[in-house]
Amino acid sequence: LRMTHQLILAYGLYRKMEVYTPKPSSDYQIQQFHSEEYVEFLKKISPDNIKQFSTQMQRFNMGENTDCPIFDGVYEFCSTYTGCSIDGATTLNKGLADIAINWSGGLHHAKKIEASGFCYINDIVLAILELLKYNPRVLYIDIDVHHGDGVEEAFYVTDRVMTVSFHKYGDFFPGTGDIRDVGVKAGKYYSVNVPLDEGIDDHSYETIFKPVIDKVMEMYRPTAIVLQCGADSLTGDRLGCFNLTLHGHAKCVEHVKAFNVPLLVLGGGGYTVRNVARCWTYETSVLTGIPISNEIPYNDFFEYYAPDFKLHLTAAPNMENRNRRETLENITARIMQNLKYLQAAPSVQMHAIPPDWVIKNQVSPDEVEDSFPDKQSAALTKEGATKRVRDDEFFEDNRDQDRTDGDNLNPRSTSTTASQRHVSFSGGTDATKRQYLTNTTNSSNSTSDSTSSSTAEIPPQSPVAAVASDTPEPVKAEGEQVVNTESTDMDAEDDQEDEAGNESPASMDVENMDKPQDEN
């Protein structure tokens, strides 16, 4: 990862991107997929206390004689790359970018309750869960040499995520990914596996990748795509057995990008580090649309690219391609037949959008309430969102915000000055927003120069994801008063009614002020 970062800096590609500091994910976020017991184990384990957790290590498939070793800071590392993938998904959800890249992510083997294949936390599943908050259908594409078993298993029974994996199948880790594995129940035919043999080259890979992806896009019509770009499918990889060059690998990225669907690009496997850096740097240039030179510029790891110091790789001429054309055509035809069973893109029922992962202090709502049991706070959903309750739903008098007759009682529409201000809210309820807008309107009408220090626009209809402070007192809308304040003519009419023995609305209010109000 450091080599990739330095090479991207040396080529100047960072100037065409917005680069963000990673934000570690919280336990609460990770437990949206992984079990609480497994997460607690990852937080406690270290090389110094291996003997204390020998039984749990076997249960969670970690330690000696496994492909998931214990090292210092394992949980910090996992939470960091997972937070990057979740942030990338959130960025796409908000429309802040068309493409988000996290080369540290893409660990597709991790299961719900165990590690597998150098993967401890499955950031891909967590990122897809984040995308599903706003997207009815998400497509996952895996071009790692190994089968993306962890992601497929997580969404094997749903039609909201389609998984497509191109991988080596046979006597090869993890041993899954047969073409007959198509999903079950609601997810039947939404898992697509493309089993390949050793030595596949650029041309053969392209002849099967493009028609399969084109058909999937036609039938499934995803609204977001996650692309796992494992570099162990390149030629010369120490654990891989494919013969792809950077051009062949990047053509897959370029083809997926051409659909102009929000795209989250992740890393993955890769065990010849200099080639991994080459691959992900070149694919960064493809995603940004900036051509780069084949001559590697000087950087902190320049000597690793000896002896030629070139960016692109040459396919191994003596490596046999065991993927016959007839075999690839049969695989393609069978996959096309399975995709025909998809009658149409699945739809999703309308539902409330869960909050984004910006929960204050990175704690769960239950922990917030337990910390202050005697403190009255805004009602929260189980995901941490503030329950939004309209104040106008329970009134029938002049407090009803839905009124269309009479004076305009909506504080948001009383002044154009208030609507033109850009305001951001980190927490609170709708009443908080109305309080601010009312105060802003009043201060504007009185020629006050006070303004808000925030500059971000209020996202329309976006859920408030931060933990709110105490719920403020309800704010009276403009024009709402206990005593009648209408024109003089109306007062005269009220006086005449009083003389006739009738009570005016004002007198009725005064008499009933001390009486308990109806619960509604």
Secondary structure, DSSP 8 states (H G I E B T S, - for coil): -HHHHHHHHHHTGGGGS---------HHHHTTTS-HHHHHHHHH--GGGGGGGHHHHHHTT-STTSSS---TTHHHHHHHHHHHHHHHHHHHHTTS-SEEEETT---TT--SS--BTTBSS-HHHHHHHHHTTT-S-EEEEE-SSS--HHHHHHTTT-SSEEEEEEEE-SSSTT----TT----GGGTT-EEEEEE-TT--HHHHHHHHHHHHHHHHHHH--SEEEEE--GGGBTT-SS----B-HHHHHHHHHHHHTT---EEEE----SSHHHHHHHHHHHHHHHHT----SB----TTGGGGTTT-BSS----TT------HHHHHHHHHHHHHHHTT--S------------S--GGG--HHHHHHH-TTS----B-TTS-B----GGGG--STT-TT--SSS---GGGS-HHHHHS----SS--HHHHHHHHHHHHHHHHTT-----S--S---TT----S---S-------TT--SS----HHHHHHHHHHHHTT---HHHHHHHTTTS-----
